[in-house]
């Protein structure tokens, strides 16, 4: 723990730790102004900008996204223990060394202990702890690995600090940070929080007066920016600049096809466009227009890149080829990574590319919740894509040539959007086509020009060959429009109208299962269709015991749930872990960095689902990815269970696969009935399958007359509703269900003799 020292003059803040008395730190609040203080704040701002954190206003409270990510990584465990906090910091902020981690942990523990003494209960302490951890990650991650070093990191806080902010800033101060609080409105609000000046010292200098009205960090930043030498990051800037969209007439494809010679004549500028066209002007001619556009661009010797739906993510080989190291500062990272951009054939173009890369990433760095690690990952992605398409767009480039990059479909990924923004600042025409109008495009940029049409046309692939052209007649499009009128928000659905679905598990009484089981999904509570995605209300339940001990009625109840789309499992385990699985040997190559490699799987000779409809294959992949990411199965990302998940789902029994293929999301869903009457334990593979089928939209029900634990022992959390319907019965044999009556009503003989 570091001691809080008194300064002799303001320059003491810039003395390294080893040269300070007792190697301590300074924590001061400034409530007045002199010219000396103004110069100090500017200098301290520069120091905090380079190796510290600047807070203007309040630190945002963790939002739902922040909390969800924290829960995913750390869980919600909490113990009032320095060792627990230190171990949590090891996982949450891995760049910290043991000394830094121990110092912060002790300081956090002391702070929480002080809160407990003020009357805070355990739940309040847990909430405070989670808030502190989120703030450390999202706001202070860049400095926690500097604690204890000779060059002391700086925190500059502007405004009236809150109680919890003061507590966390004090934690960091005790762990080795200098802190300055700028309080333009005076000290009154602070003294409410710290009446005895225990946390910080008040700066008192001769001739202090109120701060000038326009004085703030924004003003200081503007002054620094004027004097900042951008050459340090950018190097030699290009002599040519982009003139994006200033020359266009808003005529869509006609603008795109304009020769560069008629766009403008300033030799210092290249004239490009950055377009997004939503909808289509004419459904009948649209596909042909796209085909003709591509032909004209090619015939004019323009370099063209066309991407359908999304830009393929960088491969591990592409990422590995980017030269990089560990960074502690943003400017260091950007300057170093930009050196990967090489185009020796034309050094001027190289400078344009570097400038575009840096301009956009510097803008991105100002986004909320952006930290150095996230920005670095984005930068690496950009470099991978730039290297991939560089040759296609800029081969033998010379002024004033402009390449073409066409993105068919809306951008749904923020990295894609970032890449297109970078390209739009290079000698490239960037065109985003969104003919369907159902999905939003996430690209936002001041340079972007948008053209809007009201007609929509579902087309996913750019017709680059004449064989790709599928020209709809007027009658065909009229029929599609009629479909839209009939099947849009009417409760009436066309066969296999939707290809995207998410499932939600219904919480029911046992008696309700009998009612809902055979209902079409659209008649169940919480069913919806929104933005092309169906919400499937499904049943996922375990029935323990036998009602009134009446075994015949028990089997009749099971029989009553069997439909033509039901699959009955009565031998445990259903999937034998020792059974041959041709996909098991390849599971490692099918999963990289927690993401399933869809293309690699589909191209593998052992891939078993190639005969399924494409949308069903994607549905299977989507739910497989969700099953892995959600960590529903114990051991996922801990002992290699994730590979067992991949192997199991890529080798499902044929009967199950057929039920998935047949599944229409707006009608009756397939069922899995699993009967476990004995003491044989369900396998991990069975658990994986049932969890997957629940996510895929199946109704899944377990009948366990013994009440024994079965599938739940492999789950990380409670997923199923359990219904205790009666006494436990042992050693039952599953009968031939064909011979079991599904009539559960008592007969007149039963009534007469009071049986049942």
C-alpha positions, 0 to 999 in steps of 0.5 A: 500500500502506498502512502499519501504524501504532501507536495512542496510544489506542483512539479512533485507530481512528475517526479518518478516514484523512486525519487519521491519521499517514502516512494509515495503518491499524491491525491489532491483536489483543485478548487481554484485557479492560477496561471500556474495551476492552468499550466499544471493541469495541461501538463498533468492532462498530457501525462494522464492521456499518455499513461493514465485515465481521464474522467470527464463527468461521471464514470458510466455505471455498468450497463446490461451488456457490461454485466452480462459479459462480467457474469459470463467470464466471472460468474456471480460468486463473491467472498469477502476475502483478499485471496478471493479478490486476488484470484478474481483479478487474475482472471478478469485483468490478466495483464496485472502482475502478482504485486499489482494484483495483491495491492489492488486486492488488499485495497479493495478488501479494505474499502469493502470492509469499511463499507460493511462497518457503515451498515452495508449488507452482503448483497450491497457489498457484492453489488459494489464489488461487481461495479468496482470490477466492471469499472476496473475493466472498462475504465481503468484496464489500461493502467492497472498493469502500470501500478508499482512502476517507477513512472506512476500512472495518473488519474484526472477526474473532472467534476463532482465525484460520487461516493463509489467513484471516490472509493474506487479512485482511492483504491487505485491511489492506494495501489500506486496512482497519482490522482487529481480532482478538478472541482470547478464548483468548489469543495462543498459536495466533496466534503459531504463524502470526505469531511475529514480529508482522509482520502485526499488533500486540498490544494492551497496556493496563494492568489487562487481564484475561481476557474475561468468560465470557459476552462475545462478539459475540452478547452485544454484538449483543443489547445493540446491538439493544435500543438500535437505533432501528428507526424509521430503517428502518421509519418509522412502524410500523403500529398493526395486526398479523397474527395468522397461523394462531393461530385455525385448526383444521387443517381445510384448506379449511374454515379458508380459507373462514371469514369474518373476522368469526368468526376473531377480534375484536381490532380491532388484528389481522387474522386470516389463514392461511398454509397448505401442503396436500400430497396430496389427501384424496379424488381423486374430489372434489378438483377439484370441491372446488377449484372450489367453494372458488373459487366460495365465495370469489368469492361472499363478495366476497373478492379472489382471485389464483390462480397456476398452477405458478409466479409469472411472473417480472417483465418488464423493464418491471416491473423498470424501474419500480422506483425504485432506485440504487446502494447500499453498505449494506443498511439504506440499500438497504432503506429506499430500496426500501421507499419504492416501496410506496405505497398512499395509499388506506389509509396503515395498510395501506401501513405493514403492507406495508412492515413485511412487506417489511422483516421478511422481507428482513431475515431473508433477509439473514442467509442464508449467501452472501447479499450486498448485490447478491443481496438487492437483486435479490430486493427488486426482484423482491418489489416488482415482484410486490407492485405487480402483485398489489396492486390485485387483493388490496387494492382498497378494502381496510379492516379486517378484510378478508383477500384470498386468494392461491392457489399451485397447485403447489409453490414451486420458486423461492426468490424465489417462496417469499420473496414468499409469506412476505411476503404471509403477513404482510399481510391475505392468506390464502396457500394452497400446494397440492401435490397431486402429492407428487412435487415438494418445495416450498421454502417454509420459515417459522415461520408456515407450517402444513402439512397432509399427505394420503397420496393423490397426484393429478397436477393442474397447473392450478386449475379456475377454470371449470366447463370446467376440471373433469375429474372422474375416476371411481373406476375411472379413479383405480384404473387410475392407481394400477395404473399406478403399481404397474406402472411405478414402479421396475419397469424397465417403462415406459408409453409416453411416461411421462416428460416430463423428461430429462437426457443424459450422454455415455458414454465408450466404445471404438469397438467398443462403439458397434456394440453400444450403438447399437441398444440401448434407453436403459434397457439402457445403463449409467447409465440412471436415472429419479429424481424424474420425470426420466430420465437418458439415456446417449447417444453423442457420438463422432467416428470418424477414419480408415478401419480397415485402409484398407478403404473398402467395410467402412467404408461397411458399418459406417456402413450398419450404424448406420442405423435407422428413427430415424436421420438421415444427413447427407452434404452439408457443411454441413447447415445453410447459414449463408446460408439463409433463417431467419425466426427470426433477425430476432427472436432478440434479443427472444427472449433477455433477460439470458441467459434465453429468453423462452418465452412471447414465443416461443410467442406469436410468429406465426413460432413453428414448434413450436406443433403439438408436444406441450407437454412436447416444446416445454418439452424443446426450451426446456430444452435450448436454455436449457442450451446457452446457459447452459453456453457450450459454443459459442465466442462465447456472450455474447461476440460475439452467438453466443447469438442464432445459437443461438436462431435455429438451434434455433428453425428446425430441419429438419422431419425432426429435429423429427419425430424429437424429437416421436417420442422416448420417453425410456425407449426407443430414442433418435433418431440423427444420423449425420454424414459429412464426407469432404472439406475443406469445414468444418462450419458454426457452425449445424451445430455448434449443432444437434449440440450441442443434439441431444446435450443433447436425448438423440440419439446423434450420431456423426461419420464423418471418414475424413480425420481433419480437425478439424470440429465441435470447432473451435466448442466451448469444451471437449471434448465428444466421444469421438474414435476413431482407427480407422485410416489417413486416406483422402481424396477419398471419395465417399459412396455410395448407402447403399441399395446398400451392404451392412450385412454387415461379415463377410468372405465365404468368397471373402475368406477364401480369397483373404485379402482383408479 
